[in-house]
């Protein structure tokens, strides 16, 4: 594996950083997170113009055909800028689910529209039980008239209130295991679908409760073969987990940069606080956490691109480490800023809240350490 980025990837990084500095400064983030949508149409259109909504989709579906290492570069910059809105839910959850499980007709219908910014999608898989594996999928899909009728509740569905379609994981049969899990492409406006916006700690990420009450769907809404939806869903979740780690790396790097800059200018007893060993040691620990997070995330992204057999292990190792690291870095950043770091006016609280929200998304560090133990047969 080559741990260095190519010239094209470095160009993507510099372009993305300049774009988000101009188009999504913290003032814009604060304004957008106070809206129900969380994303303005102008910014969404500009993301589409850059080609970033279809970055990892094949060129056959109007995407750029790039890999997850390239996506890692972009998402680091998005995490650095705390970009709000449905990018993650549309591109990496709903869109990837269609790419992984959909028929050729479904891909051609949806992916070009997602890449162009004219359609949005999301993924509904978690339920009130909060079980992360296939046993957590209990929402029922009963065969009816050549199609299916769905009934049940999904929780923590990102940006469902603004999505045009929701990919719903439902159980068409079998026991609590992988067999029997199916994926359905449900129009948000379908009869019986009710979407309720939930209060969240991280206001830049909108989460919803989706209730389906006898929602009747035709056979064309089924993604893939009935009862065989867990494997593609698992691939989507693993890739989205890597993408989330990349976003967390960008946020942690920004917190470190802000803290080092503050330590250079904040005076205490007549000299900058960064000159004191206690502050230096804390900043050095932050740097170690950030660099280790990047290394393990880059490896996981590479493993996804290469289809390595170690991919699932790399994903869980990355999520376990980065979840803890981002939380610790953002907390130390607030502590080293002192009183100003706790105020609403300072941007650090945005990063801390994003860190806490991301920590539990797709499973926290404890869950993924257990998964690592299972994968290595401990």
C-alpha positions in Angstrom: 0.0 0.0 0.0 1.2 3.5 -0.9 0.5 5.7 2.1 1.0 8.9 0.1 -1.7 10.7 -1.8 -1.5 11.3 -5.5 -1.2 14.7 -7.1 -4.9 14.5 -8.2 -6.0 13.7 -4.6 -3.9 16.6 -3.2 -5.6 18.8 -5.8 -9.0 17.6 -4.7 -8.0 18.4 -1.1 -6.9 21.9 -1.8 -9.9 22.6 -4.0 -12.3 21.3 -1.4 -10.7 23.3 1.4 -10.9 26.5 -0.5 -14.5 25.7 -1.6 -15.7 25.1 1.9 -13.9 28.1 3.4 -15.7 30.3 0.9 -19.1 28.6 0.7 -19.5 27.1 4.2 -17.8 29.2 6.9 -19.0 28.8 10.5 -21.6 31.6 10.1 -23.2 29.6 7.2 -23.1 26.4 9.3 -24.9 28.1 12.2 -27.5 29.6 9.9 -28.2 26.3 8.1 -28.3 24.1 11.2 -31.1 26.3 12.6 -33.3 25.4 9.6 -35.4 22.3 9.4 -33.7 21.2 6.1 -30.1 21.8 7.3 -28.9 22.6 3.8 -29.6 25.5 1.5 -30.5 24.8 -2.2 -27.6 27.0 -3.4 -24.9 25.1 -1.5 -26.4 21.7 -2.6 -26.4 22.8 -6.2 -22.8 23.9 -6.0 -21.8 20.5 -4.5 -23.5 18.9 -7.5 -21.6 21.3 -9.9 -18.3 20.1 -8.4 -19.3 16.5 -9.2 -19.0 15.6 -5.5 -22.5 14.1 -5.2 -21.5 11.4 -7.6 -17.8 11.1 -6.6 -17.9 7.3 -6.0 -20.6 6.3 -8.5 -19.5 4.8 -11.8 -19.3 7.0 -14.8 -22.2 4.9 -16.4 -24.5 6.6 -13.9 -23.0 10.1 -14.4 -20.6 9.7 -11.5 -16.9 10.4 -11.4 -15.9 6.8 -10.8 -13.4 7.5 -8.0 -12.7 5.4 -5.0 -13.1 5.6 -1.3 -9.6 6.9 -0.8 -10.6 9.9 -2.9 -13.8 10.2 -0.9 -11.8 10.2 2.3 -9.9 13.3 1.1 -13.2 15.1 0.4 -14.9 14.0 3.6 -11.9 15.1 5.7 -12.5 18.6 4.4 -16.2 18.4 4.9 -15.6 17.3 8.5 -13.1 20.2 8.9 -15.7 22.7 7.8 -18.6 21.0 9.7 -20.7 20.9 6.5 -24.3 20.4 7.5 -27.0 18.8 5.3 -27.9 15.5 3.7 -24.7 14.7 1.8 -23.8 11.8 4.0 -27.4 10.3 4.0 -27.9 10.8 0.3 -24.6 9.9 -1.2 -23.3 7.3 1.3 -26.4 5.7 2.6 -29.4 5.9 0.3 -27.3 6.2 -2.9 -24.8 3.5 -2.0 -27.7 1.1 -1.1 -29.2 1.6 -4.6 -25.8 1.0 -6.1 -25.1 -2.1 -4.1 -28.5 -3.8 -4.2 -30.5 -2.1 -7.0 -31.3 -3.5 -10.4 -29.8 -1.8 -13.5 -33.0 0.0 -14.1 -33.2 1.3 -10.6 -29.5 2.5 -10.7 -30.1 4.3 -14.0 -33.2 5.9 -12.7 -31.8 7.1 -9.3 -28.0 7.5 -9.4 -27.8 10.1 -12.2 -30.4 12.2 -10.4 -28.6 11.9 -7.1 -25.3 12.9 -8.8 -27.1 15.9 -10.4 -28.6 17.0 -7.0 -32.2 16.7 -8.2 -33.1 13.7 -6.0 -32.2 12.7 -2.4 -32.3 9.4 -0.7 -31.6 8.0 2.7 -31.4 4.6 4.5 -33.6 3.4 7.3 -32.3 0.4 9.1 -32.1 1.0 12.9 -35.2 0.4 15.0 -36.2 1.1 18.7 -34.3 -2.0 19.9 -31.0 -0.3 18.8 -29.6 -3.7 17.8 -27.0 -3.1 15.1 -26.9 -6.5 13.5 -29.4 -8.3 11.3 -31.4 -9.3 14.4 -32.3 -5.6 14.8 -34.4 -5.7 11.6 -37.9 -6.6 12.7 -40.0 -4.3 10.6 -42.3 -6.6 8.7 -42.9 -6.8 4.9 -45.8 -9.1 4.0 -46.4 -10.2 0.5 -49.5 -8.7 -1.0 -50.8 -8.7 -4.6 -47.4 -9.2 -6.2 -45.8 -6.5 -3.9 -45.4 -6.0 -0.2 -47.0 -4.2 2.7 -44.6 -2.7 5.2 -45.5 -1.9 8.9 -43.2 -0.8 11.7 -40.9 2.0 12.9 -37.4 3.1 12.1 -35.4 5.4 14.3 -32.4 7.8 13.7 -33.0 7.9 10.0 -30.8 10.8 8.7 -32.5 13.5 6.7 -35.6 11.4 6.0 -37.8 14.6 6.1 -36.0 16.0 3.0 -35.5 12.7 1.1 -37.4 11.8 -2.0 -37.0 8.1 -1.2 -36.1 6.0 1.8 -34.3 2.7 1.5 -36.0 0.6 4.2 -34.6 -2.6 5.6 -37.5 -5.0 6.4 -38.0 -8.6 7.2 -39.8 -10.7 4.5 -39.3 -14.0 6.3 -36.8 -16.2 8.1 -35.6 -15.9 11.7 -33.6 -13.1 13.3 -30.5 -13.8 11.2 -29.4 -12.5 7.8 -31.8 -14.6 5.8 -35.1 -12.8 5.3 -33.9 -9.2 5.3 -35.0 -7.3 2.2 -34.5 -3.7 1.0 -37.3 -1.5 -0.3 -37.1 1.8 -2.1 -40.0 3.6 -0.4 -41.2 7.0 -1.7 -41.3 9.5 1.2 -44.8 10.6 0.1 -46.3 7.1 -0.1 -49.5 6.6 1.8 -48.9 5.4 5.3 -45.4 6.9 5.6 -45.0 9.4 8.5 -41.7 11.2 9.2 -41.1 13.0 12.4 -38.0 15.2 13.0 -36.1 14.3 16.2 -34.2 16.6 18.6 -30.5 15.9 18.4 -27.3 17.0 20.2 -25.6 17.7 16.9 -27.9 20.1 15.1 -25.9 20.0 11.9 -27.2 16.4 11.5 -31.0 15.9 11.2 -32.4 12.6 12.4 -35.9 11.4 12.0 -38.4 8.8 13.2 -40.0 7.0 10.3 -43.3 5.2 10.9 -44.8 2.9 8.2 -48.4 1.9 8.7 -49.5 -0.7 6.1 -47.5 1.0 3.3 -48.3 -0.9 0.1 -45.5 -1.1 -2.4 -45.2 -2.6 -5.9 -42.6 -5.2 -6.9 -40.5 -2.5 -8.6 -39.6 -1.1 -5.2 -37.7 -4.2 -4.1 -33.9 -3.7 -4.2 -32.3 -7.0 -5.1 -33.6 -10.5 -4.4 -36.1 -10.8 -1.6 -34.6 -12.1 1.6 -31.0 -11.4 0.5 -30.7 -7.7 1.5 -28.4 -8.0 4.5 -25.1 -8.6 2.6 -25.4 -5.5 0.4 -26.7 -3.5 3.4 -23.6 -4.6 5.4 -21.3 -3.4 2.6 -23.1 -0.1 2.6 -22.7 0.3 6.4 -19.0 -0.6 6.3 -18.3 1.9 3.6 -20.3 4.6 5.3 -18.5 3.8 8.5 -15.1 4.5 6.8 -16.5 7.7 5.4 -17.7 8.8 8.8 -14.2 8.1 10.2 -12.7 10.3 7.5 -15.1 13.1 8.4 -14.2 12.8 12.1 -10.4 13.0 11.2 -11.1 16.3 9.5 -13.0 17.6 12.5 -10.3 16.5 14.9 -7.6 18.1 12.8 -9.5 21.4 12.8 -9.9 21.3 16.6 -6.1 20.7 16.9 -5.4 23.6 14.6 -7.7 25.9 16.5 -6.2 24.9 19.8 -2.6 25.4 18.8 -3.4 28.8 17.3 -5.1 29.8 20.5 -2.2 28.6 22.6 0.1 30.9 20.7 -1.9 34.1 21.3 -3.5 33.5 24.8 -1.3 35.1 27.5 -1.0 33.9 31.0 1.5 35.3 33.5 3.0 37.4 30.8 3.7 34.7 28.1 1.7 32.5 25.7 0.0 29.5 27.4 1.6 27.3 24.7 5.0 27.9 26.3 4.0 25.9 29.4 4.8 22.2 29.4 1.3 21.2 30.6 -0.3 22.7 27.5 2.5 21.3 25.2 1.9 17.8 26.5 -1.9 17.9 26.0 -1.4 19.3 22.4 1.1 16.6 21.7 -1.4 13.9 22.8 -4.0 15.5 20.5 -1.6 15.3 17.6 -0.9 11.6 18.2 -4.6 10.9 18.3 -5.2 12.8 15.1 -2.4 11.2 13.1 -3.2 7.7 14.3 -6.8 8.3 13.3 -5.8 9.3 9.8 -3.5 6.4 9.4 -6.1 3.8 10.4 -8.8 5.5 8.4 -6.7 5.6 5.2 -6.0 1.9 5.5 -9.6 1.1 5.9 -10.5 3.2 2.9 -7.8 1.4 0.9 -9.1 -2.0 2.0 -12.6 -1.0 0.8 -11.2 0.0 -2.6 -9.2 -3.1 -3.0 -11.9 -5.5 -1.7 -9.4 -6.8 0.8 -10.5 -9.7 3.0 -9.3 -7.6 6.0 -11.8 -4.9 5.1 -14.4 -5.5 7.8 -11.6 -5.8 10.4 -10.0 -2.6 9.2 -13.4 -0.8 9.4 -14.1 -1.8 12.9 -10.5 -1.0 14.1 -10.9 2.5 12.5 -14.3 3.2 14.0 -13.2 2.0 17.5 -10.1 4.2 17.5 -11.4 7.3 15.8 -14.6 7.4 17.9 -12.6 7.7 21.0 -10.0 10.0 19.5 -12.3 12.7 18.1 -14.2 12.8 21.4 -11.0 13.2 23.4 -9.5 15.7 21.1 -12.5 17.9 21.0 -12.9 17.7 24.8 -9.2 18.7 25.4 -9.6 21.5 22.9 -12.4 23.0 24.9 -10.3 22.6 28.1 -7.3 24.3 26.7 -9.4 27.2 25.5 -10.6 27.7 29.0 -13.9 29.6 29.6 -14.3 30.8 26.1 -14.4 27.2 24.8 -17.6 26.6 26.7 -19.5 29.5 25.2 -22.1 29.3 22.5 -20.3 31.9 20.5 -17.2 29.8 20.0 -17.2 27.1 17.3 -15.6 24.4 19.5 -18.9 23.3 20.8 -20.1 22.4 17.3 -17.2 20.1 16.9 -17.7 18.5 20.3 -21.3 17.8 19.6 -20.5 16.4 16.1 -17.9 14.2 17.8 -20.4 12.8 20.3 -23.0 12.2 17.6 -20.5 10.5 15.3 -19.2 8.4 18.2 -22.4 6.3 18.4 -23.3 6.3 14.7 -22.8 2.8 13.3 -21.8 1.6 16.7 -19.5 3.1 19.4 -15.9 2.0 20.2 -17.1 -0.8 22.6 -19.3 -2.3 19.9 -16.5 -2.3 17.3 -13.9 -3.6 19.7 -16.2 -6.6 20.3 -16.6 -7.0 16.5 -12.8 -6.9 16.1 -12.5 -9.7 18.7 -15.1 -11.8 16.9 -13.4 -11.3 13.5 -10.0 -12.4 14.9 -11.6 -15.3 16.7 -10.7 -14.2 20.2 
